[in-house]
């Protein structure tokens, strides 16, 4: 296996390095910063594959103390890239850890790891609050990633265990007792808003939204749906060809009983991979008669092909591109309501190799939609709608099982409180 090389991307003037099927951008070619990033990436590659680079050591000489930036490099290459992946693919937790450690490296990269105490961790947290403008949940999440790195360092005898134990003395932020902004509440999205949006979505995305609304599955689960993962579904010969239109979303009602000897009323979708599989939780998505009618035309394909592909080389929607497709539909809806859509966040590069700059006055999409009063929602809000509906129609435990939660407290986060019941109680007793 050859050592990755420092390469030039001619059209952009940027330096890059490629290994393990991925390309990493290092900055402007020929700069000291890009060469330093190159050396760090080569060290990461060497640590991952057990190689030793001539003229360099994968670890710092034992004469001096281990610096925070060196601990970050070892934690990333030896633990994060190996532990946080499923079915050979990196999980989104890797990106979260990268973001947390990037700020830590900038602030305390040259600090000896043994000197990193709760005072410095508190200063790092203040940076997240005052400069990065992170909310309470995000700040606590980043702090826990830093603690996890030092716990791993103590486990590997890189730093004393007392360093990690000292970091545990810094309490997590609580709402109302910090200057950090509270977490943004994720409300359910109304069915009327979903129906209003469907007309502005591509047909295949509209079908995915309808299916998710009826089953309450996660965005990643609807994107990775395959015929071979569904129990009780008909084979390709029994499936009907897919059309441009799909049945509309209907309110949840108990399905009518099927006659004796009829085809199984409920199909069961078992995703190949899901969010909580590393906790040993089995995930089942129950597909009722209404969702079956929506899905049936998309079963006429090879068993391992994705039901909702984009039509180009069988490429499927990922959770991110699925959410982006919905956001584009919402922009078209806002335009039809008389609102002028915002410009793209980044202006075109003036010169090759320049880093894109945000447009002046740019605001995040959610903020723009809220400012003009246009509807805005994300695929995850559909699960909140489903949870609220299930608790109102059935009971909390039914909502927990359908949504695939291991703990009912998680379901309570998704379900909107039924304030109408509280008002009725007040009328009767107050």
N, C-alpha and C positions, 0 to 999 in steps of 0.2 A: 504494500500500500504506500503510494507516494505522499510526501508531505504537501499539503495545499500551498499554492503559490500566490504571491502578491500580484494582482492583475489590474489592468486598466480597461474600463468601459469607455470606448472611444467616443461614442455619441454624447455621453454626459460628462466625461472628464473625471469620473469618480473611480475610486479604487474599490476592489471587491475581492472576496475570497469565497471559494465554493468547496463544501465537503458534505458528505452524508446526504447528497441530493438537495441541499439548500444553498442559497446565495445570500451572503451577508455584505452589506454596504459599509464601507469604512470611512467615507468622507472624500474630500478632494484628493486626487492622486498626487503622490509625491510629498505630501505634508507630513510633518512629524507626528501629528495627531493620528492620521490614517495608518502610519507605520506602527504606532504604539497599539492601536486597535488590532492590527494584523498580528502582532506578537501575542496579544492576549487570546485571539481566536485560535492561533496555532497551539498555544498552551492548552486551551480548552479541548481541541481535537486530540492532542497527545495524551491528555489525562483520560479522555473517554476511551481511546483505543489502546491504552497501555504502551505508548511509544515514548521514546526519549529523543529529544531534539539535540543534535550536536551543537556544542557551544552554549547550551542553555540547560537549565534545570527546571523541571516542572514545578518544583516547590522552592521556597526561599531557603537559603542556607540556615542551618540551625543556630549559627552564632547570634543572629539578631531576632527580635520578637516578630511574630506574625502580625502583619498589618491587616486592617479591616478589608482593604481591597483584595488582598491575597486570600483571606477567608471567603470573601464573596466569590472569587474565581473558583476555588475548590468546591465550595458549596454548590455552585451552579453546575460545574462540569461533572462532579462525582455523585451528586444527589438529585438535583432538580431535573436534569435532563433524563435521568434514568427512572426516577420514581413517579413523576407527574406525566404519565402517558398511558393511554389505553389503546389496545389493539395496534400497537406500533406507532400511534400518532400522538403528538404532544397535546396536552389538555390546555384549556384556557388559564389554568392556574399558573402555568409557566409565564404567561404574559403579565399576570398580576405580580408575581414575585420579581420579574425583571423590572417592572416599574418601581416597586418598593426599594429594590437594591440600587437602582440607578441614582436616586436622590441620596441614599445613604453613602454611596461611593463618592459623590460629588462633595458632600459635607465632611465626611470622616474617613475617606479612603486611605490617607497617610497616617491615621491614628493607630497605634498598637492595639490589637484586639483586646488584650488584657486590661487596657485602660478605658474601654468603652463601658460606661456605667449608666445608671438610671438618669443621671443629670444630662448626659449627652443624648440619651434616648428621648428625654423630654424635649430637648432642643430640636431634635429631628422631628418630633411630633408637632412642635410649634411651626416648623417650616411647612409641614403638610397643611396646617390650618391657615396660616397667615399668607403664605405665598402661593401654594398650590390650590387653596380654597376647597379642600376636600371636606366632605360631610363626615358626620360622626362615624357611620358604619365603615366608610372607606378608610378613615384614619385608624380605627381599631384593627381593621383587616391588615393594613400595611405594618402596623406595630407588631402584630402577631407573626408576620412573615420574618421580621428582623429577629424576634425572639426564637423562632424556629431555627434560623441559621445558627445562632449561638448555642442552641440546644444540640444541634447536629455537631457543631465544633467541639462541644464538651464530650459528646459520645465518641468522637474520633480522637480524643486527647489532643486536639489542636489548641484549645483554650481551657482554662480551669472551669470546673462546673460552677464555681462561685460567681463567675461572670454572668452566666445565664440566670442563676438564682437571683442575683441582684436586679436583673432586668424585670423579673416577675413582680418586684415591689411597686412598679409603676402601674397604677390602676387604669383600666380602660375608661374611655369617656362615656358619660351618661347624658341623656337629653336633659336640658334645662340647667345643667351644672357645668357648662363649658361655653366658650365663645364660638365654637365650631357650629356650623349650620346643622340643623337636625336632618335626619334621613328623609328623603323624598318619599311620600306615601304613594304607593302604586295602586290606583283605584281600578275597579273593573271597568271594561268598556261596554257601553250600551249596545244592544243588538241593532238598534236603529242606526247607530254610527257605523257599525260593521256593514250593514246592508247598503248604506250610503257610499261606503268606500269600494264595495265589490265591483261596481260598474266601472271603476277607474283602474282596476288591476288586470294584469294579463290573465287569460282564462285559467291557466294551470295554477297560478298563485291564488286566484279566487277559490278554486277547488280545495287547495291546501288550507285556506282560512276556514272554509265551511267544515272540512273534516276535523280540524283542530277544535273548532267551536263545539262540535257535537261530542267529541271523545274526551276533550280536556287534556290531550297529550302535550308534551313539551315541544317547542319548535324544532329541536334537534331530532325528536322522534318522528315527527311528520316528514322531515326532510330525508330520513334514512329508511323510510318504509319500503319493504320489498315483499313480493308475493310469498317467498319462501318463509317469511317470518310470521305469517298469518295462519292460524289454525281454524279450520272449518270453512275457509273460503273456497269458491269453485275454482277449477282449473282453467287454463287459458281458453279451452274450447267452449266453456260455459260463460265466459266473460263477454260483455258487449263492447263494441268499439267505442273509444272515447270521442266525445263531441265537444263543441265549443262552449255549450251551456251545461250547467249542473243545477240540481235542485236547490232551492233557497234554504237558508237556515230556518228551522222551525223551533219553537220553544220546546224544552224538554218535557216529554210526557211519558208515562209508563207505556212500554211497547205492548201491543195486544198479544195474547197467548197464541202460540202456533198449534196447528192441528197435530194429532198424534202421527208420527211417522214422517212429518215434514222435515225439511232441511234445518240444521241447527240454527236457532234464532240468533245466537250471539257468536261473533267471531272473536278470537283472542289474538292480539298482536304482541309478540314477544320481541322487543328490540334486541339487535345483536349486542349493542352496548348502550348503557344509560348512565345517568348522573350518579346514582347511588349504588352501583354494582360493587364497588370496592368495599362497601359496608355489608355485603352479603345479602342485600335486599333484592328479591325477585320482582321484576317489573312486568306487569301485564296491562295492556290497553284493551279495554272491552269495546267492541265495535257493534253497536246496535243496528236495527233495521234501517234507520234514516242514513246513518253513516255508511252502511253497506251499499245503499243505492248510489251514493256519491262515489264510492271507491270502486265499485264493480267494473266500470269501463276501463279502469287503469290497471286491471289485473291481467290483461291480454298481452303478456310480455314474458321473457325468460324469467324463471323463478328468482334468480339472484340480481335481476335488473331493478333499478329504483323505479317505483311507481310514478313519482313526480319528478321526471328529468326535464331538462331545459331544451331537449330536442337537438342539441349539438354534441355529437359524439357521446351521447348518453351521460352527459355531465349533469349532476344533480344540484339542486339548491343546497347550500350550506345555511346554517342558522343566520349567519351574518348577511348573506345575499338575499335570503328570504325576507329579513327585516328591511333591507334596503329597497327591495321591490315594493313592499307595503308603503314605505316612506315616499317613494316616487309616486305611487298612486294617491297618497294623501296630498302631495303637492299639486297633482292634476285636479283633485277635488277642490283644493283651495283656490286654484285658478278659475275653476268653473263658478265659484262663489264670488268672484270679483277681486280676489287678492293677487297681488303680483308676487310670484315665487322669488325667494332670495337667490342671490348669485352663489356660485360654488365657493367653498371656503378658501380655496387656494388660487392665487393668481398664477398665470403662466410664468415659467422661468424666463428671465431676461437673457441669461447666458447659460450655456451647457455646464452642468456640474453644480449650479447653484441650488441651495436648499429652498424648496417652495416656501413662500411667506403667506401668512393669512391675510386676507383682504381686510382693509381698515373698516371697522364698524361691524365685522362679522359677528353673528350671534349663533349659538347652537340651534339646531332645527326645532327642538321642543320649545325653546324660548320664543322663537319666531312664530310658531303656530299659536302659542298662548297669547302673544302680543296682538295678533290680528283677529283672534277669536275663532280660528279655524280648527276643526277636529284633528286630534293627534292621538295615536295609540301605537303600541308595539305588540308583537306576537305574544309576549309573556302575559300581557293584560288579559288575553283570552282565558288563560288558566284562572285568573282571579274572578272573571265572570262566571266560569264554570263552578268554581268553589262556592261562590255566593249562592248560585242557583241550586246546587246540590244540598247545601245546608238548609235552605229554605224549603225545599221540596221533600227531602228525606231526613237525614240526620248527619251530624258531624263525622261519624265513623264511615259512612258511605262516601262522603267527600274525600276522606283520607285515603280510602282504598282506590277509588277511581283516579285520583291524582297521583298515586304512587308514593305517598309520603310514609315514612317510617314512624313519625311521631305526630300526634294530633295537634300539637302546638304549632308545628309548621303549617298545617292546614289553616289554623286560625289566622296566620299572617296573610294568607291568600284570600280568605273569605271576608267580605265586607260585613260589618256589623249591621244587623237588621234593626235600624232605628225605628221603623214603623211599628215593630212589636213593642218597643219601649213606650212609644206614644200611646198605643192601645192600652198598655198596663196603666199608664198615668190617667187615662180617661176613666178607667174602671175603679181605681183605688184612690185617685188624688182629688 
